[in-house]
Amino acid sequence: MMKNILNMLRAERKLSQEDLAKQLNVSRQTINAIEREKYDPSLPLALKIAKLFNKKVEEIFFLEDK
């Protein structure tokens, strides 16, 4: 299962899901699904998210250890 810290990063910048979605050119529903871990972003989208937050992709998205 893929995990992420997108919600935390977004909150730190005081961005709404809608604000982040507009910056990434995706829907608010996409951001919601990623944050709820119901959807894994494509590689291009994951790279855009990482660049926006000045992080490496693996700092935002990671596999859950079982």
HULIN-V567995 format. One record per run of one state. SS is the DSSP state (H for helix, E for strand, L for the rest). FROM is the first residue (numbers start at 1). LEN is the number of residues. If there is no record, write none. Layout:
# HULIN-V567995
<<SS | FROM | LEN> <SS | FROM | LEN>>
This chain:
# HULIN-V567995
<<L | 1 | 1> <E | 2 | 3> <L | 5 | 1> <H | 6 | 7> <L | 13 | 4> <H | 17 | 8> <L | 25 | 3> <H | 28 | 8> <L | 36 | 7> <H | 43 | 10> <L | 53 | 4> <H | 57 | 4> <E | 61 | 3> <L | 64 | 3>>
